[in-house]
Amino acid sequence: MSAPATQRLPDDHPAWKDLRPFGYECSRWLAAMAMLQARHRKGRFSETITAFLNEWMPQEPISHELPEAFEITFEQSTLHSDGPLTSVTSPLWHAMLHLPALRDFWTAELRASHYTHLLQMIPPAWCMDPAPLPPGTVIAGLDITSWAELPRLEASGRQFRKQTMAENKVVLSAVSAIDASWRARYTRRDGQIVLQDAFLA
C-alpha cells in the first residue's frame, strides 16, 4: 500500500456516500468469491461458463474473516489493500465481477443494489481470452469483436492497463481519466462494518 494520506476527505466530498457501504460490500463480495469457487468445484455452472472458469478462475483460497480494522485505498485507478482484502484488489476478480455471464450469480449472492454499487466502485476489467467470439457478439463494455481491435479504442483516447496473471493469461483493466484518489478506514463494530474515516490519497 502507499504511504498513508494525512488530509481528511472534506465532509462535503461526494465520495463519502460511496465509501460508507463499500467496506461491507467488499466483505460480502469476499464471501461470494468463496461461494463461486465452491460451486465451480461442484460443477454447478453451464458447460460454457465452466469451460471459461476452468481457465480463468483464481485458485487462491478466499479468506473472508476480516480483521477488526482494515483500510482500502484507491489511487491511479487501482485498489490497494492487504490481508484478506487482497482478493478485492485483484484485477482477475475485477474481471470476474464485471463478467456478464456471472451477473445472475453475483446478483443472487450480493443483492442487486450491492452488486450494482460494486460495479461502480471496482474498475472494469476483462480477461483477454484468446478464444474467438461467436458471430455477431462483442466484448461487453468495449464493443469490439476481437482483441485485435483494442488499438483502435486506445487511439480514440481510452486508457487501459495490461496485467499478466499467469502464462498466457492477461487481464485488461480500464484506467479512469478522472484522478480520484482516497483511502478509507473501516472497523468491525457490533457485527457491522463501519466507515471510521476517509482521507485524500
N, C-alpha and C positions, 0 to 999 in steps of 0.2 A: 504494500500500500504506500501511497505517497505520504509525505510529512503532513501532520495534522494542520488544518487551517485554523486561524485564530479569529477571523471575523465572523461573527454570528450572522446567520441569514436574517435579513431585515424582517420585522414582523408582518409587513405588508407584501412580502415576496410571494408570488403565486406558487412557488414550489412547496410551501407548507402543506397545501391541500393534497398534493400528490404524495408527499413523503409520509404523512400520518398513517395511511393504511399500508404503505409499501412493505414495512418490516413484517407485518402479519401475513401479507400476501406472499412474501418470499418464503415464510415458514410453511404455508400451505402448498406452495409450489414444490418445495423440497419433498414433502410427503407424497405429492402426486408423481414426482420423478421416480421415487422408490416403487410406487404402485405401477407405473409404466414398465419399469424393468421386470417386476414380478409377473405382470400379465403377458409380457413378451416371452418370458421363460416358459410360461404355461401354454403358449400358443393360442392366445385369446384374440388375436387380430386376424384380419383378412390376409389372404396369401400375398397380395401386393404390398400391404403395409409391413407384413412380417419380413418379406424379402428386403425391403428398404432398411428396416431396423436391424436385420442381421448384419448389414454392412456398416451402419452408422450409429447404432445405439451406444452411448457411453458405457463403458464396462465398470468404471469405478463405483463401488457401493455407495449409496447415498445415506448420509447421516442427517437426520432431521431433528436431533436433540440439540437445541440451541443453548448457548451459554446465557448466563443471567444478563450480560451486556454484550452488545456487538455493534459494529459500525459497517456502513456501506458507503462507498464513495463513487461518484460519477464524475469522470474527468476525461476530456478529449474523446467523447463518445464511447467510453469504456467503463464498465463497472469493476470495482475493486472491493475485495473483502478477503477474509481468511477463515480458517477453521471450517466448520460445517457449511458456511456460506460460500465456499469456493465454487461449488457447483452452480450457484446462481450467477456467477461471473463468467462461466464457461461459454464461449461462442457456440460450441456444439449444442449445448442445452438451449441457447437462444434460438438456434435454427429449429430445434425440436418444438419449441413453444410456438413459433411462427408457422410451422408446417400445416397447411390446410387439411391434410389427411388426418391429423391428430386433433382437429378442432373439437370434435364431439367428445373425445376423451378428456381434454383439458377443461372443457366447459362443465362436464359432469363432475370432475374431481375438484375443481376450484370455485365453482359457481360462475355464472356468466359475467357478473359485474367484476369479480376479481380477475377473471381471465382477460376481459376487455381492458382493464386498467394495466395489467402486466404487459399486454401488447403495446400499450402506450409508453411504458417506462423502460422496457427491455429493448435495446437496439435491434432492429430487424437483421436477420442473418439467414443464410441459405447454405445448405450442403451442396457443394459443387459436384453433384452426382454425374458421372460421365454417361450414364445410360440415356439414350435418346428419348425425347418426349413423344407420347402418342400424337399422331397427326391432329392438327387443329387446336392443340393446347399450348399454353405459355407458362413460364415460370412465374408463380404468383408473386406480386409485389414488384416485379421487374418488367413484366410484359414482353419478354423475349422468348424465342422458341429454342434457343441453344446458348451455351456459354460463349460460343464464338461471337455472339452479338454484344457481349459485355463492353468491349472497347467503344462501341457506339454510344452507350449510356455514359461512359466516363468522359467521352468527348463532348457530351451535352452538359457537363458540369456536375454530374452526380459523383460522389466520392465513396470509395469502398476500401476496406482493409481485408487482405487475404491472410488467413492464419492456417498453418499446417497442423492438423491434429494427429496424423499418423501417416505412414507411407501411402501416397496416392489418395489421401483424404484431406481436402481443403475446405474450410468454411469461409464464406464471404460475408463480411459484416458491413452494414451501412455506417457511414461517417456523417454525422449531422453538420450542416453548415452553421448551425446555431451553437455558439460556445457556451453551453450551460454546464456549470460545474457546481457540485455540492458534496457535502459529507454529512451523513445522518447518523445519529447515535440512538440506539434503541435499548430498552431494558424489558425484561420479563417481570411483570408485576401482577400478582394475584391471578396467574394463569393467562394473562393477556400480554401482548407485545405493544409497548407504548413508545412513541417517539419522544425521546428525552430532550434532544436539542439538535440543531442543524446549523451548518456553517458553510460559508463560501469556500470552495476548494480551489 
